[in-house]
Amino acid sequence: MKTLTRVLVQIHENYGFSTEPHWKAKGGREFEVLIDLDLLMYEKENCVKAMQFFLDQHSNTHIKYTYISHEPVFHTPENLCSEQEFENQLRAIYHAEK
């Protein structure tokens, strides 16, 4: 069964030159890929190598992506609350602390 898999990566930016790179971590990014669940479970090490191969394909002399982790997604995320509800709660917490 093909399973949507989220791949979390570290973004590095090059602040040096292509001949003398100086990489700095600059946040993260998420990629998605469909992977057979059996491969994901029983060939994890090879799946990680394949993921890094494709991350290297997205990298260049200015930016590079380094694998951190992955997770299969078995459901669509559910909204915790609306944006307005969250902002209202945040305001209530802020005013209660004063």
N, CA, C and O atoms as a printed pandas DataFrame, in Angstrom:
     atom_number atom_name residue_name chain_id  residue_number  x_coord  y_coord  z_coord
0              1         N          MET        A               1    0.843   -1.173    0.000
1              2        CA          MET        A               1    0.000    0.000    0.000
2              3         C          MET        A               1    0.895    1.245    0.000
3              4         O          MET        A               1    1.785    1.386    0.838
4              5         N          LYS        A               2    0.644    2.120   -0.936
5              6        CA          LYS        A               2    1.389    3.386   -1.000
6              7         C          LYS        A               2    0.906    4.301    0.120
7              8         O          LYS        A               2   -0.293    4.446    0.356
8              9         N          THR        A               3    1.867    4.913    0.801
9             10        CA          THR        A               3    1.560    5.761    1.940
10            11         C          THR        A               3    2.251    7.105    1.783
11            12         O          THR        A               3    3.445    7.171    1.490
12            13         N          LEU        A               4    1.499    8.167    1.978
13            14        CA          LEU        A               4    2.094    9.498    1.965
14            15         C          LEU        A               4    3.079    9.581    3.114
15            16         O          LEU        A               4    2.745    9.252    4.252
16            17         N          THR        A               5    4.294   10.021    2.816
17            18        CA          THR        A               5    5.342   10.116    3.824
18            19         C          THR        A               5    5.896   11.523    3.830
19            20         O          THR        A               5    6.291   12.051    2.791
20            21         N          ARG        A               6    5.923   12.126    5.000
21            22        CA          ARG        A               6    6.499   13.463    5.155
22            23         C          ARG        A               6    7.962   13.315    5.539
23            24         O          ARG        A               6    8.309   12.551    6.440
24            25         N          VAL        A               7    8.809   14.055    4.844
25            26        CA          VAL        A               7   10.245   14.017    5.087
26            27         C          VAL        A               7   10.658   15.388    5.614
27            28         O          VAL        A               7   10.513   16.398    4.925
28            29         N          LEU        A               8   11.168   15.414    6.835
29            30        CA          LEU        A               8   11.613   16.655    7.458
30            31         C          LEU        A               8   13.106   16.817    7.189
31            32         O          LEU        A               8   13.886   15.889    7.399
32            33         N          VAL        A               9   13.497   18.004    6.722
33            34        CA          VAL        A               9   14.899   18.244    6.379
34            35         C          VAL        A               9   15.401   19.531    7.025
35            36         O          VAL        A               9   14.624   20.423    7.366
36            37         N          GLN        A              10   16.711   19.602    7.182
37            38        CA          GLN        A              10   17.392   20.819    7.636
38            39         C          GLN        A              10   17.864   21.569    6.400
39            40         O          GLN        A              10   18.477   20.978    5.511
40            41         N          ILE        A              11   17.587   22.857    6.339
41            42        CA          ILE        A              11   18.076   23.697    5.246
42            43         C          ILE        A              11   19.383   24.330    5.686
43            44         O          ILE        A              11   19.484   24.855    6.794
44            45         N          HIS        A              12   20.378   24.280    4.823
45            46        CA          HIS        A              12   21.655   24.971    5.056
46            47         C          HIS        A              12   21.882   25.940    3.902
47            48         O          HIS        A              12   21.660   25.595    2.741
48            49         N          GLU        A              13   22.326   27.154    4.225
49            50        CA          GLU        A              13   22.682   28.133    3.198
50            51         C          GLU        A              13   24.191   28.315    3.218
51            52         O          GLU        A              13   24.826   28.276    4.272
52            53         N          ASN        A              14   24.751   28.516    2.028
53            54        CA          ASN        A              14   26.189   28.694    1.882
54            55         C          ASN        A              14   26.523   30.180    1.976
55            56         O          ASN        A              14   26.089   30.976    1.144
56            57         N          TYR        A              15   27.297   30.545    2.993
57            58        CA          TYR        A              15   27.739   31.921    3.155
58            59         C          TYR        A              15   29.178   32.097    2.697
59            60         O          TYR        A              15   29.772   33.158    2.888
60            61         N          GLY        A              16   29.729   31.069    2.100
61            62        CA          GLY        A              16   31.093   31.145    1.587
62            63         C          GLY        A              16   31.073   31.154    0.078
63            64         O          GLY        A              16   30.196   31.757   -0.540
64            65         N          PHE        A              17   32.027   30.492   -0.503
65            66        CA          PHE        A              17   32.156   30.388   -1.955
66            67         C          PHE        A              17   31.979   28.932   -2.344
67            68         O          PHE        A              17   32.017   28.046   -1.491
68            69         N          SER        A              18   31.785   28.688   -3.629
69            70        CA          SER        A              18   31.627   27.304   -4.066
70            71         C          SER        A              18   32.911   26.516   -3.839
71            72         O          SER        A              18   32.864   25.307   -3.614
72            73         N          THR        A              19   34.066   27.194   -3.896
73            74        CA          THR        A              19   35.339   26.509   -3.668
74            75         C          THR        A              19   35.617   26.321   -2.180
75            76         O          THR        A              19   36.290   25.366   -1.792
76            77         N          GLU        A              20   35.097   27.233   -1.335
77            78        CA          GLU        A              20   35.258   27.144    0.119
78            79         C          GLU        A              20   33.906   27.410    0.777
79            80         O          GLU        A              20   33.669   28.504    1.290
80            81         N          PRO        A              21   33.026   26.420    0.764
81            82        CA          PRO        A              21   31.689   26.660    1.329
82            83         C          PRO        A              21   31.717   26.846    2.838
83            84         O          PRO        A              21   32.545   26.265    3.540
84            85         N          HIS        A              22   30.794   27.669    3.321
85            86        CA          HIS        A              22   30.591   27.879    4.754
86            87         C          HIS        A              22   29.083   27.745    4.989
87            88         O          HIS        A              22   28.330   28.703    4.811
88            89         N          TRP        A              23   28.654   26.547    5.389
89            90        CA          TRP        A              23   27.231   26.245    5.512
90            91         C          TRP        A              23   26.706   26.640    6.885
91            92         O          TRP        A              23   27.330   26.359    7.908
92            93         N          LYS        A              24   25.536   27.302    6.891
93            94        CA          LYS        A              24   24.849   27.655    8.127
94            95         C          LYS        A              24   23.437   27.081    8.076
95            96         O          LYS        A              24   22.755   27.158    7.054
96            97         N          ALA        A              25   23.018   26.510    9.192
97            98        CA          ALA        A              25   21.651   25.996    9.293
98            99         C          ALA        A              25   20.673   27.167    9.272
99           100         O          ALA        A              25   20.856   28.149    9.992
100          101         N          LYS        A              26   19.643   27.059    8.451
101          102        CA          LYS        A              26   18.678   28.148    8.291
102          103         C          LYS        A              26   17.239   27.640    8.305
103          104         O          LYS        A              26   16.447   28.003    7.436
104          105         N          GLY        A              27   16.902   26.820    9.266
105          106        CA          GLY        A              27   15.521   26.373    9.387
106          107         C          GLY        A              27   15.288   25.017    8.765
107          108         O          GLY        A              27   16.225   24.292    8.429
108          109         N          GLY        A              28   14.034   24.695    8.620
109          110        CA          GLY        A              28   13.662   23.394    8.100
110          111         C          GLY        A              28   12.671   23.494    6.962
111          112         O          GLY        A              28   12.168   24.569    6.633
112          113         N          ARG        A              29   12.407   22.346    6.372
113          114        CA          ARG        A              29   11.445   22.252    5.293
114          115         C          ARG        A              29   10.867   20.851    5.309
115          116         O          ARG        A              29   11.478   19.919    5.831
116          117         N          GLU        A              30    9.707   20.716    4.744
117          118        CA          GLU        A              30    9.037   19.431    4.695
118          119         C          GLU        A              30    8.780   19.065    3.235
119          120         O          GLU        A              30    8.296   19.886    2.455
120          121         N          PHE        A              31    9.106   17.838    2.880
121          122        CA          PHE        A              31    8.789   17.294    1.564
122          123         C          PHE        A              31    7.834   16.130    1.756
123          124         O          PHE        A              31    7.734   15.576    2.851
124          125         N          GLU        A              32    7.134   15.758    0.696
125          126        CA          GLU        A              32    6.247   14.604    0.732
126          127         C          GLU        A              32    6.586   13.668   -0.416
127          128         O          GLU        A              32    6.986   14.097   -1.498
128          129         N          VAL        A              33    6.413   12.367   -0.150
129          130        CA          VAL        A              33    6.645   11.361   -1.179
130          131         C          VAL        A              33    5.748   10.159   -0.876
131          132         O          VAL        A              33    5.523    9.828    0.288
132          133         N          LEU        A              34    5.233    9.505   -1.929
133          134        CA          LEU        A              34    4.475    8.276   -1.753
134          135         C          LEU        A              34    5.455    7.110   -1.731
135          136         O          LEU        A              34    6.263    6.957   -2.647
136          137         N          ILE        A              35    5.384    6.283   -0.683
137          138        CA          ILE        A              35    6.284    5.145   -0.527
138          139         C          ILE        A              35    5.455    3.932   -0.119
139          140         O          ILE        A              35    4.529    4.041    0.685
140          141         N          ASP        A              36    5.796    2.787   -0.675
141          142        CA          ASP        A              36    5.151    1.550   -0.260
142          143         C          ASP        A              36    5.424    1.327    1.225
143          144         O          ASP        A              36    6.574    1.377    1.661
144          145         N          LEU        A              37    4.382    1.086    1.992
145          146        CA          LEU        A              37    4.509    0.970    3.443
146          147         C          LEU        A              37    5.454   -0.164    3.853
147          148         O          LEU        A              37    6.199   -0.022    4.823
148          149         N          ASP        A              38    5.434   -1.284    3.128
149          150        CA          ASP        A              38    6.340   -2.394    3.448
150          151         C          ASP        A              38    7.797   -1.962    3.299
151          152         O          ASP        A              38    8.635   -2.310    4.131
152          153         N          LEU        A              39    8.104   -1.209    2.248
153          154        CA          LEU        A              39    9.473   -0.717    2.079
154          155         C          LEU        A              39    9.846    0.228    3.208
155          156         O          LEU        A              39   10.960    0.181    3.730
156          157         N          LEU        A              40    8.917    1.075    3.575
157          158        CA          LEU        A              40    9.164    2.051    4.634
158          159         C          LEU        A              40    9.440    1.363    5.973
159          160         O          LEU        A              40   10.259    1.831    6.765
160          161         N          MET        A              41    8.752    0.254    6.214
161          162        CA          MET        A              41    8.895   -0.447    7.490
162          163         C          MET        A              41   10.111   -1.379    7.516
163          164         O          MET        A              41   10.812   -1.455    8.526
164          165         N          TYR        A              42   10.360   -2.085    6.413
165          166        CA          TYR        A              42   11.372   -3.139    6.427
166          167         C          TYR        A              42   12.669   -2.778    5.707
167          168         O          TYR        A              42   13.656   -3.506    5.810
168          169         N          GLU        A              43   12.674   -1.677    4.990
169          170        CA          GLU        A              43   13.871   -1.211    4.285
170          171         C          GLU        A              43   14.161    0.234    4.651
171          172         O          GLU        A              43   14.535    1.044    3.802
172          173         N          LYS        A              44   13.984    0.545    5.928
173          174        CA          LYS        A              44   14.097    1.929    6.391
174          175         C          LYS        A              44   15.433    2.561    6.013
175          176         O          LYS        A              44   15.472    3.681    5.504
176          177         N          GLU        A              45   16.527    1.843    6.262
177          178        CA          GLU        A              45   17.852    2.403    5.978
178          179         C          GLU        A              45   18.009    2.753    4.500
179          180         O          GLU        A              45   18.539    3.812    4.166
180          181         N          ASN        A              46   17.552    1.869    3.619
181          182        CA          ASN        A              46   17.649    2.138    2.181
182          183         C          ASN        A              46   16.695    3.252    1.758
183          184         O          ASN        A              46   17.009    4.034    0.860
184          185         N          CYS        A              47   15.530    3.325    2.404
185          186        CA          CYS        A              47   14.601    4.420    2.107
186          187         C          CYS        A              47   15.224    5.763    2.476
187          188         O          CYS        A              47   15.094    6.734    1.731
188          189         N          VAL        A              48   15.899    5.821    3.621
189          190        CA          VAL        A              48   16.560    7.056    4.044
190          191         C          VAL        A              48   17.650    7.433    3.046
191          192         O          VAL        A              48   17.796    8.606    2.703
192          193         N          LYS        A              49   18.416    6.447    2.577
193          194        CA          LYS        A              49   19.455    6.724    1.568
194          195         C          LYS        A              49   18.830    7.270    0.288
195          196         O          LYS        A              49   19.365    8.197   -0.319
196          197         N          ALA        A              50   17.703    6.700   -0.122
197          198        CA          ALA        A              50   17.022    7.168   -1.333
198          199         C          ALA        A              50   16.492    8.585   -1.130
199          200         O          ALA        A              50   16.579    9.417   -2.034
200          201         N          MET        A              51   15.943    8.862    0.054
201          202        CA          MET        A              51   15.443   10.212    0.340
202          203         C          MET        A              51   16.581   11.223    0.260
203          204         O          MET        A              51   16.420   12.291   -0.330
204          205         N          GLN        A              52   17.744   10.891    0.855
205          206        CA          GLN        A              52   18.870   11.817    0.815
206          207         C          GLN        A              52   19.364   12.012   -0.606
207          208         O          GLN        A              52   19.795   13.108   -0.964
208          209         N          PHE        A              53   19.309   10.958   -1.432
209          210        CA          PHE        A              53   19.699   11.088   -2.835
210          211         C          PHE        A              53   18.854   12.160   -3.517
211          212         O          PHE        A              53   19.387   13.020   -4.218
212          213         N          PHE        A              54   17.538   12.109   -3.312
213          214        CA          PHE        A              54   16.665   13.088   -3.957
214          215         C          PHE        A              54   16.794   14.467   -3.329
215          216         O          PHE        A              54   16.620   15.475   -4.013
216          217         N          LEU        A              55   17.097   14.524   -2.038
217          218        CA          LEU        A              55   17.359   15.825   -1.416
218          219         C          LEU        A              55   18.617   16.444   -2.009
219          220         O          LEU        A              55   18.678   17.656   -2.213
220          221         N          ASP        A              56   19.621   15.617   -2.285
221          222        CA          ASP        A              56   20.837   16.112   -2.937
222          223         C          ASP        A              56   20.524   16.661   -4.326
223          224         O          ASP        A              56   21.169   17.607   -4.779
224          225         N          GLN        A              57   19.533   16.069   -5.007
225          226        CA          GLN        A              57   19.132   16.548   -6.333
226          227         C          GLN        A              57   18.504   17.942   -6.252
227          228         O          GLN        A              57   18.588   18.719   -7.203
228          229         N          HIS        A              58   17.877   18.253   -5.118
229          230        CA          HIS        A              58   17.271   19.575   -4.917
230          231         C          HIS        A              58   18.292   20.597   -4.413
231          232         O          HIS        A              58   18.014   21.796   -4.409
232          233         N          SER        A              59   19.457   20.139   -3.992
233          234        CA          SER        A              59   20.486   21.022   -3.435
234          235         C          SER        A              59   21.368   21.592   -4.534
235          236         O          SER        A              59   21.412   21.062   -5.644
236          237         N          ASN        A              60   22.071   22.676   -4.219
237          238        CA          ASN        A              60   23.013   23.276   -5.162
238          239         C          ASN        A              60   24.131   23.952   -4.356
239          240         O          ASN        A              60   24.261   23.695   -3.160
240          241         N          THR        A              61   24.924   24.796   -4.980
241          242        CA          THR        A              61   26.046   25.428   -4.278
242          243         C          THR        A              61   25.602   26.504   -3.290
243          244         O          THR        A              61   26.402   26.958   -2.472
244          245         N          HIS        A              62   24.332   26.918   -3.356
245          246        CA          HIS        A              62   23.823   27.971   -2.479
246          247         C          HIS        A              62   22.988   27.436   -1.316
247          248         O          HIS        A              62   22.945   28.038   -0.244
248          249         N          ILE        A              63   22.322   26.296   -1.541
249          250        CA          ILE        A              63   21.427   25.735   -0.534
250          251         C          ILE        A              63   21.521   24.219   -0.584
251          252         O          ILE        A              63   21.657   23.626   -1.655
252          253         N          LYS        A              64   21.447   23.593    0.601
253          254        CA          LYS        A              64   21.430   22.132    0.615
254          255         C          LYS        A              64   20.443   21.658    1.670
255          256         O          LYS        A              64   20.177   22.334    2.663
256          257         N          TYR        A              65   19.917   20.477    1.414
257          258        CA          TYR        A              65   18.933   19.873    2.293
258          259         C          TYR        A              65   19.519   18.610    2.900
259          260         O          TYR        A              65   20.091   17.778    2.196
260          261         N          THR        A              66   19.373   18.471    4.217
261          262        CA          THR        A              66   19.875   17.305    4.923
262          263         C          THR        A              66   18.710   16.607    5.623
263          264         O          THR        A              66   17.947   17.228    6.363
264          265         N          TYR        A              67   18.592   15.314    5.374
265          266        CA          TYR        A              67   17.538   14.502    5.979
266          267         C          TYR        A              67   17.614   14.572    7.500
267          268         O          TYR        A              67   18.697   14.475    8.078
268          269         N          ILE        A              68   16.451   14.742    8.150
269          270        CA          ILE        A              68   16.353   14.679    9.606
270          271         C          ILE        A              68   15.513   13.468   10.021
271          272         O          ILE        A              68   15.957   12.626   10.801
272          273         N          SER        A              69   14.291   13.399    9.484
273          274        CA          SER        A              69   13.403   12.302    9.857
274          275         C          SER        A              69   12.281   12.178    8.836
275          276         O          SER        A              69   12.127   13.015    7.947
276          277         N          HIS        A              70   11.508   11.120    8.988
277          278        CA          HIS        A              70   10.332   10.949    8.143
278          279         C          HIS        A              70    9.238   10.274    8.953
279          280         O          HIS        A              70    9.501    9.625    9.966
280          281         N          GLU        A              71    7.996   10.441    8.483
281          282        CA          GLU        A              71    6.878    9.775    9.134
282          283         C          GLU        A              71    5.777    9.513    8.123
283          284         O          GLU        A              71    5.457   10.379    7.309
284          285         N          PRO        A              72    5.197    8.321    8.172
285          286        CA          PRO        A              72    4.053    8.049    7.307
286          287         C          PRO        A              72    2.829    8.815    7.808
287          288         O          PRO        A              72    2.655    9.011    9.011
288          289         N          VAL        A              73    2.001    9.237    6.887
289          290        CA          VAL        A              73    0.792    9.987    7.227
290          291         C          VAL        A              73   -0.405    9.105    6.880
291          292         O          VAL        A              73   -0.635    8.789    5.712
292          293         N          PHE        A              74   -1.153    8.716    7.887
293          294        CA          PHE        A              74   -2.276    7.808    7.685
294          295         C          PHE        A              74   -3.623    8.510    7.693
295          296         O          PHE        A              74   -4.653    7.883    7.446
296          297         N          HIS        A              75   -3.623    9.792    7.972
297          298        CA          HIS        A              75   -4.872   10.533    8.013
298          299         C          HIS        A              75   -4.626   11.992    7.653
299          300         O          HIS        A              75   -3.488   12.463    7.672
300          301         N          THR        A              76   -5.682   12.689    7.330
301          302        CA          THR        A              76   -5.608   14.123    7.070
302          303         C          THR        A              76   -5.629   14.844    8.412
303          304         O          THR        A              76   -6.480   14.554    9.254
304          305         N          PRO        A              77   -4.714   15.771    8.622
305          306        CA          PRO        A              77   -4.705   16.478    9.909
306          307         C          PRO        A              77   -6.035   17.177   10.171
307          308         O          PRO        A              77   -6.678   17.694    9.257
308          309         N          GLU        A              78   -6.423   17.178   11.424
309          310        CA          GLU        A              78   -7.665   17.815   11.839
310          311         C          GLU        A              78   -7.339   19.188   12.416
311          312         O          GLU        A              78   -6.360   19.341   13.146
312          313         N          ASN        A              79   -8.153   20.181   12.091
313          314        CA          ASN        A              79   -7.944   21.522   12.646
314          315         C          ASN        A              79   -8.204   21.502   14.140
315          316         O          ASN        A              79   -9.224   20.986   14.597
316          317         N          LEU        A              80   -7.293   22.055   14.884
317          318        CA          LEU        A              80   -7.439   22.155   16.331
318          319         C          LEU        A              80   -8.467   23.221   16.689
319          320         O          LEU        A              80   -9.287   23.043   17.590
320          321         N          CYS        A              81   -8.402   24.332   15.959
321          322        CA          CYS        A              81   -9.330   25.442   16.165
322          323         C          CYS        A              81   -9.158   26.384   14.982
323          324         O          CYS        A              81   -8.253   26.212   14.166
324          325         N          SER        A              82  -10.027   27.371   14.897
325          326        CA          SER        A              82   -9.899   28.366   13.835
326          327         C          SER        A              82   -8.822   29.372   14.215
327          328         O          SER        A              82   -8.424   29.458   15.377
328          329         N          GLU        A              83   -8.362   30.115   13.252
329          330        CA          GLU        A              83   -7.369   31.159   13.508
330          331         C          GLU        A              83   -7.920   32.188   14.493
331          332         O          GLU        A              83   -7.214   32.629   15.400
332          333         N          GLN        A              84   -9.170   32.562   14.312
333          334        CA          GLN        A              84   -9.792   33.556   15.193
334          335         C          GLN        A              84   -9.909   33.027   16.616
335          336         O          GLN        A              84   -9.627   33.752   17.570
336          337         N          GLU        A              85  -10.323   31.765   16.771
337          338        CA          GLU        A              85  -10.431   31.176   18.109
338          339         C          GLU        A              85   -9.066   31.172   18.806
339          340         O          GLU        A              85   -8.969   31.471   19.997
340          341         N          PHE        A              86   -8.025   30.835   18.060
341          342        CA          PHE        A              86   -6.681   30.811   18.643
342          343         C          PHE        A              86   -6.261   32.202   19.093
343          344         O          PHE        A              86   -5.745   32.367   20.198
344          345         N          GLU        A              87   -6.478   33.210   18.240
345          346        CA          GLU        A              87   -6.104   34.573   18.601
346          347         C          GLU        A              87   -6.895   35.069   19.806
347          348         O          GLU        A              87   -6.352   35.766   20.663
348          349         N          ASN        A              88   -8.176   34.710   19.874
349          350        CA          ASN        A              88   -8.986   35.103   21.029
350          351         C          ASN        A              88   -8.444   34.475   22.311
351          352         O          ASN        A              88   -8.364   35.142   23.342
352          353         N          GLN        A              89   -8.074   33.204   22.252
353          354        CA          GLN        A              89   -7.535   32.523   23.423
354          355         C          GLN        A              89   -6.193   33.120   23.825
355          356         O          GLN        A              89   -5.914   33.292   25.012
356          357         N          LEU        A              90   -5.375   33.429   22.851
357          358        CA          LEU        A              90   -4.079   34.043   23.124
358          359         C          LEU        A              90   -4.249   35.392   23.817
359          360         O          LEU        A              90   -3.530   35.704   24.766
360          361         N          ARG        A              91   -5.203   36.191   23.339
361          362        CA          ARG        A              91   -5.480   37.475   23.979
362          363         C          ARG        A              91   -5.962   37.280   25.422
363          364         O          ARG        A              91   -5.556   38.009   26.327
364          365         N          ALA        A              92   -6.829   36.289   25.618
365          366        CA          ALA        A              92   -7.348   36.023   26.973
366          367         C          ALA        A              92   -6.210   35.628   27.907
367          368         O          ALA        A              92   -6.178   36.073   29.054
368          369         N          ILE        A              93   -5.293   34.816   27.451
369          370        CA          ILE        A              93   -4.147   34.415   28.264
370          371         C          ILE        A              93   -3.272   35.622   28.564
371          372         O          ILE        A              93   -2.833   35.810   29.698
372          373         N          TYR        A              94   -3.018   36.437   27.551
373          374        CA          TYR        A              94   -2.183   37.633   27.713
374          375         C          TYR        A              94   -2.787   38.565   28.761
375          376         O          TYR        A              94   -2.078   39.050   29.643
376          377         N          HIS        A              95   -4.101   38.816   28.666
377          378        CA          HIS        A              95   -4.750   39.751   29.608
378          379         C          HIS        A              95   -4.845   39.146   30.998
379          380         O          HIS        A              95   -4.816   39.889   31.979
380          381         N          ALA        A              96   -4.956   37.828   31.125
381          382        CA          ALA        A              96   -5.032   37.190   32.439
382          383         C          ALA        A              96   -3.698   37.267   33.179
383          384         O          ALA        A              96   -3.664   37.264   34.409
384          385         N          GLU        A              97   -2.610   37.334   32.428
385          386        CA          GLU        A              97   -1.287   37.397   33.048
386          387         C          GLU        A              97   -0.917   38.791   33.528
387          388         O          GLU        A              97    0.046   38.941   34.280
388          389         N          LYS        A              98   -1.644   39.798   33.120
389          390        CA          LYS        A              98   -1.341   41.181   33.522
390          391         C          LYS        A              98   -1.961   41.551   34.820
391          392         O          LYS        A              98   -1.794   42.679   35.285
